Amino acid sequence: MSEENKVKLPIFYAQKSGMTRIFDEAGNHIPVTVVKLIPNVISQVKTSDKDGYEAYQVAFGEKREKLVTKPVQGQLKKAGVDKFLTKFSEVKAKGVDAANLGKEVSLEDFAAKTAIDVTGTSKGKGFAGVMKRYNFAGAMSTHGHKKPRSGGSIGQCASPGRVYKEKKMPGHMGVDTKTVQNLEVVELNVDQGYMLIKGSIPGGKNGFIRVSKALKAKG
């Protein structure tokens, strides 16, 4: 599909493939994250008259037909989308056009040297103690202390007589939505379907990420 038949948005969705390294013209070593480019299709157009706000609904995450529910298949068919996509997200935009329904999102504005923000879901670590979860120093491991990795006291005496909210305690670690700001696109290759981003980004292999224009771009 040519760029003329695509829609320009400040956000698109992709998949993390892993990390590697490249060398620039001066021979400098650059660690990069390899991102797999996947189809992003406009599956619905939100208008002020009908919905009270303007936005595009973007569909991504292709699966086999048998794994997509009938209601979702009906929505995609109504939008003229011939792919079986299962994930949806809205991107607010001004001056939306109903003619863009069924078109793919353009990546023309995400060329090399572009400053971006990347949002993903961090890796799950399971149940973790305070030393691993919050980098606590832990208690002494001598003088008969039996729990050197414990967090110590969690409250006060009779006043206030309770544990404060948001107290740092052992619990589930990871699987949080994390955003890394001001990363740089090293290479964009639409033909081969990949993007190289300088540095690391949240999430594990094959996890979905959201790439957007940097809100706090340097310079």
C-alpha positions as CSV (number, residue, x, y, z in Angstrom):
1,M,0.0,0.0,0.0
2,S,1.4,3.4,-1.0
3,E,1.9,6.2,1.5
4,E,-0.8,8.2,-0.1
5,N,-3.4,5.6,1.0
6,K,-2.2,5.6,4.6
7,V,-3.1,7.6,7.6
8,K,-0.5,9.6,9.6
9,L,-0.8,9.3,13.3
10,P,1.6,10.2,16.2
11,I,1.3,6.6,17.6
12,F,1.6,3.1,16.2
13,Y,1.8,-0.4,17.7
14,A,4.5,-3.0,17.2
15,Q,6.1,-6.1,18.7
16,K,9.5,-6.4,20.5
17,S,11.7,-9.0,18.9
18,G,14.8,-8.8,21.1
19,M,18.1,-6.9,21.4
20,T,21.3,-6.8,19.4
21,R,24.1,-4.3,18.5
22,I,25.2,-2.5,15.5
23,F,28.2,-0.3,14.6
24,D,28.0,3.2,13.2
25,E,30.3,4.6,10.5
26,A,32.8,5.6,13.1
27,G,32.9,2.1,14.5
28,N,31.1,2.9,17.7
29,H,29.1,0.1,19.3
30,I,25.4,0.9,19.6
31,P,23.0,-1.4,21.6
32,V,19.6,-1.5,19.9
33,T,16.2,-3.1,20.3
34,V,14.8,-4.8,17.3
35,V,11.1,-4.1,16.8
36,K,8.9,-6.0,14.5
37,L,6.5,-3.8,12.4
38,I,2.9,-5.2,12.3
39,P,-0.2,-3.9,10.4
40,N,-2.0,-1.1,12.2
41,V,-5.4,-0.5,10.6
42,I,-8.1,2.0,11.3
43,S,-11.1,-0.1,12.4
44,Q,-13.4,2.7,13.6
45,V,-13.7,6.5,13.3
46,K,-15.0,8.3,16.4
47,T,-16.7,11.7,15.6
48,S,-17.9,14.5,17.8
49,D,-21.5,14.2,16.6
50,K,-21.9,10.5,17.3
51,D,-19.4,9.9,20.1
52,G,-18.7,13.3,21.7
53,Y,-15.0,13.3,20.7
54,E,-12.7,12.7,17.7
55,A,-10.4,9.7,17.6
56,Y,-9.4,6.7,15.5
57,Q,-9.6,3.2,16.7
58,V,-6.5,1.3,15.7
59,A,-6.6,-2.5,15.3
60,F,-3.5,-4.7,15.4
61,G,-2.3,-8.1,16.6
62,E,-3.2,-10.6,13.8
63,K,-4.3,-14.1,14.6
64,R,-5.9,-17.1,12.8
65,E,-9.6,-16.8,11.9
66,K,-10.7,-19.4,14.4
67,L,-9.2,-17.5,17.2
68,V,-11.1,-14.3,16.5
69,T,-14.7,-13.9,17.9
70,K,-17.6,-13.4,15.5
71,P,-18.4,-9.9,16.8
72,V,-14.9,-8.8,16.2
73,Q,-14.9,-10.4,12.8
74,G,-18.1,-8.5,12.0
75,Q,-16.6,-5.2,13.1
76,L,-13.5,-5.7,11.0
77,K,-15.6,-6.7,8.0
78,K,-17.8,-3.6,8.4
79,A,-14.6,-1.5,8.3
80,G,-13.4,-3.2,5.2
81,V,-10.4,-4.9,7.0
82,D,-9.4,-8.2,5.5
83,K,-7.1,-9.2,8.4
84,F,-8.1,-11.0,11.6
85,L,-6.9,-8.5,14.2
86,T,-7.6,-8.9,17.9
87,K,-6.3,-5.9,19.8
88,F,-7.8,-2.4,19.7
89,S,-6.7,1.0,20.9
90,E,-7.9,4.6,20.4
91,V,-5.7,7.5,19.2
92,K,-7.2,10.9,19.6
93,A,-6.9,13.1,16.5
94,K,-8.4,16.4,15.3
95,G,-10.3,16.6,12.1
96,V,-10.9,12.8,11.7
97,D,-12.1,11.7,8.3
98,A,-14.5,8.8,7.8
99,A,-12.8,8.0,4.5
100,N,-9.8,6.7,6.4
101,L,-11.7,3.7,7.7
102,G,-9.9,0.5,6.8
103,K,-6.6,2.3,5.9
104,E,-3.3,1.4,7.4
105,V,-1.2,3.7,9.7
106,S,1.8,5.4,8.0
107,L,5.2,5.1,9.6
108,E,6.6,7.9,7.4
109,D,7.1,10.3,10.4
110,F,9.2,7.7,12.3
111,A,12.4,7.8,10.3
112,A,15.9,7.5,11.7
113,K,16.9,10.2,14.3
114,T,13.3,10.6,15.4
115,A,12.8,11.0,19.2
116,I,10.2,8.6,20.5
117,D,8.5,7.4,23.7
118,V,8.0,3.6,24.0
119,T,5.3,2.1,26.3
120,G,5.2,-1.6,27.1
121,T,4.3,-4.1,29.8
122,S,7.3,-5.1,32.0
123,K,8.4,-8.7,32.5
124,G,6.6,-10.5,35.4
125,K,8.9,-11.5,38.3
126,G,6.3,-13.3,40.5
127,F,6.1,-12.7,44.2
128,A,9.1,-10.8,45.4
129,G,10.4,-9.5,48.7
130,V,11.3,-5.9,49.5
131,M,15.0,-6.3,48.8
132,K,14.3,-7.4,45.2
133,R,11.2,-5.4,44.7
134,Y,12.3,-2.0,46.1
135,N,16.0,-2.4,46.6
136,F,15.8,-2.4,50.4
137,A,19.1,-2.9,52.3
138,G,17.7,-5.7,54.5
139,A,18.4,-6.3,58.2
140,M,21.6,-7.4,59.8
141,S,22.6,-11.1,59.1
142,T,24.5,-11.5,62.4
143,H,23.8,-11.3,66.1
144,G,21.2,-14.0,65.9
145,H,18.9,-12.2,63.4
146,K,16.8,-14.9,61.7
147,K,15.2,-12.8,58.9
148,P,17.9,-10.7,57.3
149,R,15.9,-10.1,54.1
150,S,12.7,-8.9,55.9
151,G,11.4,-5.4,55.6
152,G,11.3,-4.7,59.3
153,S,8.5,-2.8,61.1
154,I,5.6,-1.7,58.8
155,G,3.7,0.6,61.2
156,Q,3.7,2.8,64.3
157,C,2.4,2.4,67.9
158,A,-1.1,3.1,69.1
159,S,-1.2,6.3,67.0
160,P,-2.1,6.0,64.2
161,G,-2.4,2.3,64.9
162,R,-2.6,1.3,61.2
163,V,-0.4,0.7,58.2
164,Y,-0.2,3.6,55.7
165,K,-1.5,3.2,52.2
166,E,1.1,2.5,49.5
167,K,3.5,1.0,52.1
168,K,6.4,-0.8,50.3
169,M,5.9,-4.4,51.2
170,P,6.5,-7.9,49.6
171,G,4.1,-8.7,46.7
172,H,3.7,-9.2,43.0
173,M,6.5,-7.7,41.0
174,G,6.4,-6.8,37.3
175,V,3.6,-6.8,34.7
176,D,3.4,-3.0,35.0
177,T,2.8,-0.5,32.2
178,K,6.2,1.3,31.8
179,T,7.1,4.2,29.5
180,V,10.7,5.0,28.4
181,Q,11.0,8.5,27.1
182,N,13.4,10.2,24.6
183,L,14.6,7.1,22.8
184,E,16.0,7.4,19.3
185,V,15.1,5.6,16.1
186,V,18.3,4.2,14.6
187,E,16.8,2.6,11.5
188,L,13.4,2.1,10.0
189,N,13.0,-0.5,7.3
190,V,9.4,-0.9,6.3
191,D,10.1,-3.2,3.4
192,Q,11.7,-5.8,5.6
193,G,9.4,-5.0,8.5
194,Y,11.6,-3.9,11.3
195,M,12.8,-0.9,13.3
196,L,15.9,-0.4,15.4
197,I,15.6,1.6,18.6
198,K,18.6,2.8,20.5
199,G,18.7,1.3,24.0
200,S,16.3,-1.0,25.8
201,I,12.5,-1.0,26.1
202,P,10.1,-2.6,28.5
203,G,8.7,-6.1,28.0
204,G,9.6,-9.5,26.9
205,K,10.1,-11.0,23.4
206,N,7.0,-10.8,21.2
207,G,5.3,-8.4,23.6
208,F,3.2,-5.6,22.2
209,I,4.6,-2.0,22.5
210,R,3.3,1.5,21.7
211,V,5.6,3.8,19.9
212,S,4.8,7.5,20.0
213,K,6.4,10.8,19.2
214,A,8.4,12.1,22.2
215,L,6.5,14.5,24.4
216,K,9.8,15.9,25.9
217,A,12.1,15.7,22.9
218,K,15.5,17.2,23.6
219,G,16.4,20.3,21.7
